[in-house]
Amino acid sequence: MPAVAAAAVAVAAAGAVLLSTVGEPPKTAHHSAASPPAQRLFLNGWPEEVRADGSVVEVPTGGVDRLGLDGMPQPLPGGRFVVLGVRDLSAGSPGEAPVHALTVVNADGTVEMEREVQQASLLAAAPNAAILGRHEGGETRIVMHALQSGQERLVAKTDLEVSSADVAGNRLAVVGPYASGPSPAGSCRLDLIDLVSGHRTTPRCPQPARRREESAYHPPASSPPSSTASWRRSRSPSCA
């Protein structure tokens, strides 16, 4: 009987250990690089990031001056991200010309790669490339910059001055006013660009409705004028 009781105690203890192991996440060292977030949330302006616990932290930008960024940081696979802007000249010699640099930052904040590039804006990023926009002569040139080799490929040209962009698969969506001046409708336009073929399409966007008084209720002819109800029709949202 004592042997049986001892065996029962051992089984119970093992079960308790198993339950505690299954019910609790494994204890790991506090290294942010070990578990990069699946999706990073960057804030515009002074580059900051919202973490899963709701805290807001500064985004490391490598050798790029955070006040000279040309576009928001763009996420890459594995918790990495890419930034583009003017290199920090605080440690350089006086009178040194500004240098534009493209920098890939690892999940732990260390710099993986930094490369001088022609002035541009960082619009978006694909797994192996940065998508840049260069405004030249009343149009914007959409360029794919390979992160590994540094080679660039012209994808398409648009007459928009791109103010916002997003990428999904092989399609890039860009929004902005006309680069040569105000758009005919006084609003922005949306272009969808195939990053492989360069084919550009412009979806039909809702245009602002004319401001006018319209009656939403038509009373009978015998009703007094005071019973007439009318509302101002709200303006349709534009693609801005």
Legacy VTK file of the C-alpha trace (Angstrom):
# vtk DataFile Version 3.0
C-alpha trace
ASCII
DATASET POLYDATA
POINTS 240 float
0.000 0.000 0.000
2.723 2.584 0.745
4.218 1.900 -2.717
0.826 2.434 -4.352
0.293 5.682 -2.441
3.725 6.939 -3.430
3.023 6.125 -7.073
-0.298 7.984 -6.898
1.410 11.059 -5.437
4.029 10.958 -8.214
1.345 10.714 -10.914
-0.587 13.621 -9.391
2.527 15.747 -9.204
3.405 14.973 -12.809
-0.129 15.901 -13.860
0.118 19.206 -12.014
3.397 20.003 -13.753
1.891 19.114 -17.144
-1.156 21.307 -16.550
0.948 24.245 -15.454
3.167 23.811 -18.505
0.227 23.684 -20.909
-1.709 26.511 -19.264
1.179 28.985 -19.107
3.269 30.319 -21.998
6.931 29.362 -21.908
9.208 31.799 -20.134
11.628 33.407 -22.557
14.253 36.078 -22.287
13.134 39.635 -22.974
14.532 40.080 -26.477
12.276 42.025 -28.828
14.175 40.587 -31.801
13.251 37.024 -30.808
9.553 37.633 -31.441
9.086 40.467 -33.951
5.488 41.689 -34.230
3.483 40.076 -37.007
2.210 43.485 -38.086
3.886 46.777 -37.221
1.923 49.963 -36.661
3.960 53.057 -37.478
2.831 56.605 -36.749
3.353 59.414 -39.223
5.480 62.461 -38.472
8.109 61.910 -35.801
8.653 58.170 -36.425
7.053 56.173 -33.635
5.515 52.718 -33.315
2.554 51.413 -31.327
3.386 48.141 -29.588
0.969 45.316 -28.776
0.668 46.486 -25.163
-0.394 49.973 -26.295
2.903 51.670 -25.532
4.405 54.096 -28.044
8.144 53.919 -28.721
10.494 55.728 -31.082
11.470 53.923 -34.253
15.236 53.513 -34.782
16.221 54.991 -38.128
19.870 53.988 -38.352
21.966 56.764 -39.835
18.967 58.621 -41.271
17.947 61.859 -39.567
14.457 61.277 -38.204
13.585 64.883 -39.054
14.587 64.313 -42.681
12.541 61.230 -43.527
10.974 61.078 -46.997
7.952 58.922 -46.223
6.884 56.674 -43.374
8.866 53.571 -42.341
7.653 50.581 -44.353
7.496 47.060 -42.863
9.447 44.111 -44.273
9.268 40.375 -43.467
10.748 39.176 -40.168
10.007 42.353 -38.222
12.413 44.403 -40.354
11.533 47.727 -41.944
12.986 50.227 -44.405
13.382 54.003 -44.091
14.486 56.656 -46.554
15.705 60.158 -45.880
18.610 62.511 -45.397
21.585 61.008 -43.606
22.292 62.469 -40.168
25.020 65.067 -40.685
25.490 66.007 -37.027
28.752 64.063 -36.921
29.928 65.193 -40.365
32.009 68.143 -41.414
30.437 71.641 -41.709
29.070 72.466 -45.140
28.735 68.841 -46.171
26.046 68.328 -48.782
23.018 66.280 -47.646
23.054 62.641 -48.696
19.880 60.620 -49.210
20.131 57.101 -47.814
17.931 54.017 -47.933
18.295 51.985 -44.735
16.993 48.552 -43.750
16.642 48.154 -39.982
16.423 44.763 -38.257
13.785 43.910 -35.675
16.280 44.548 -32.866
17.060 48.045 -34.154
20.431 47.266 -35.740
21.151 48.384 -39.294
21.188 45.603 -41.874
21.951 47.744 -44.904
22.416 51.404 -45.781
22.800 52.715 -49.329
22.990 56.145 -50.936
20.163 56.759 -53.405
18.896 59.504 -55.650
16.392 61.758 -53.915
12.951 60.162 -53.766
10.002 59.456 -51.490
9.400 56.058 -49.909
5.870 55.062 -50.927
5.647 51.389 -49.898
7.673 48.194 -49.718
7.539 44.685 -51.164
9.322 41.750 -49.475
12.535 42.345 -51.448
12.180 45.898 -52.721
11.399 49.456 -51.747
8.849 51.281 -53.883
9.970 54.840 -54.519
8.373 57.877 -56.100
10.355 60.583 -57.900
8.612 63.767 -58.964
10.092 64.998 -62.235
8.683 67.471 -64.720
5.030 67.363 -63.721
4.845 63.600 -63.222
5.821 60.982 -60.665
8.000 58.033 -61.655
7.204 54.863 -59.684
10.440 52.908 -59.170
11.199 49.484 -57.660
14.520 49.536 -55.751
15.903 46.031 -55.109
17.116 45.904 -51.511
19.811 43.296 -52.136
21.415 44.618 -55.318
20.387 48.264 -55.337
19.194 48.013 -58.938
16.203 50.141 -59.858
13.443 49.468 -62.362
10.945 51.999 -63.641
7.470 50.564 -63.123
5.156 53.311 -64.318
4.607 57.037 -64.606
1.638 58.924 -63.217
0.565 62.547 -63.417
-0.244 62.474 -59.688
1.801 63.998 -56.913
1.483 60.919 -54.706
0.435 61.717 -51.151
-0.459 58.206 -50.004
0.213 54.663 -51.219
-0.346 51.042 -50.267
0.671 47.727 -51.785
-1.099 44.353 -51.862
0.573 41.546 -53.744
1.652 42.895 -57.129
-0.695 45.882 -57.090
0.134 49.366 -55.862
-2.534 51.944 -55.033
-1.483 55.595 -55.113
-3.577 58.646 -54.258
-2.854 62.327 -54.705
-3.597 65.544 -56.547
-2.418 66.190 -60.075
1.301 66.937 -60.129
0.880 69.751 -62.641
-1.735 71.596 -60.585
-5.269 71.330 -59.173
-7.288 68.407 -60.469
-10.328 69.191 -62.638
-12.688 68.125 -59.851
-10.675 69.875 -57.148
-9.950 66.599 -55.404
-7.526 63.669 -55.464
-7.401 60.729 -57.821
-6.706 57.043 -57.284
-4.416 55.017 -59.559
-3.919 51.234 -59.416
-0.556 50.100 -60.806
0.545 46.557 -61.619
4.109 46.282 -60.290
4.994 43.554 -62.818
3.603 44.910 -66.077
3.416 48.589 -65.130
-0.193 48.753 -66.344
-2.047 51.655 -64.715
-5.800 51.936 -64.273
-7.860 54.738 -62.781
-11.011 53.544 -61.005
-14.013 55.804 -61.208
-14.239 57.716 -57.946
-17.351 59.410 -56.557
-17.344 63.082 -57.481
-18.588 65.847 -55.178
-22.273 66.547 -55.763
-23.389 70.043 -56.549
-24.648 71.940 -53.545
-28.335 72.468 -54.029
-31.532 72.571 -52.028
-33.759 69.613 -52.770
-37.032 68.675 -51.188
-37.087 65.216 -49.659
-40.811 65.464 -49.063
-43.440 66.579 -51.552
-46.600 67.672 -49.729
-50.019 67.628 -51.387
-50.994 70.728 -53.311
-53.556 71.622 -50.620
-50.957 71.719 -47.858
-49.775 75.126 -46.682
-46.268 76.207 -47.737
-45.095 76.117 -44.120
-45.422 72.319 -44.063
-42.798 71.855 -46.762
-39.660 70.162 -45.384
-36.382 70.301 -47.202
-32.840 69.265 -46.405
-29.530 70.119 -47.946
-28.079 67.063 -49.663
-24.685 66.144 -48.271
-21.740 66.189 -50.612
-20.537 62.835 -51.863
-17.099 61.818 -50.581
-14.263 62.284 -53.023
-11.424 59.842 -53.546
-9.222 62.031 -51.341
LINES 1 241
240 0 1 2 3 4 5 6 7 8 9 10 11 12 13 14 15 16 17 18 19 20 21 22 23 24 25 26 27 28 29 30 31 32 33 34 35 36 37 38 39 40 41 42 43 44 45 46 47 48 49 50 51 52 53 54 55 56 57 58 59 60 61 62 63 64 65 66 67 68 69 70 71 72 73 74 75 76 77 78 79 80 81 82 83 84 85 86 87 88 89 90 91 92 93 94 95 96 97 98 99 100 101 102 103 104 105 106 107 108 109 110 111 112 113 114 115 116 117 118 119 120 121 122 123 124 125 126 127 128 129 130 131 132 133 134 135 136 137 138 139 140 141 142 143 144 145 146 147 148 149 150 151 152 153 154 155 156 157 158 159 160 161 162 163 164 165 166 167 168 169 170 171 172 173 174 175 176 177 178 179 180 181 182 183 184 185 186 187 188 189 190 191 192 193 194 195 196 197 198 199 200 201 202 203 204 205 206 207 208 209 210 211 212 213 214 215 216 217 218 219 220 221 222 223 224 225 226 227 228 229 230 231 232 233 234 235 236 237 238 239
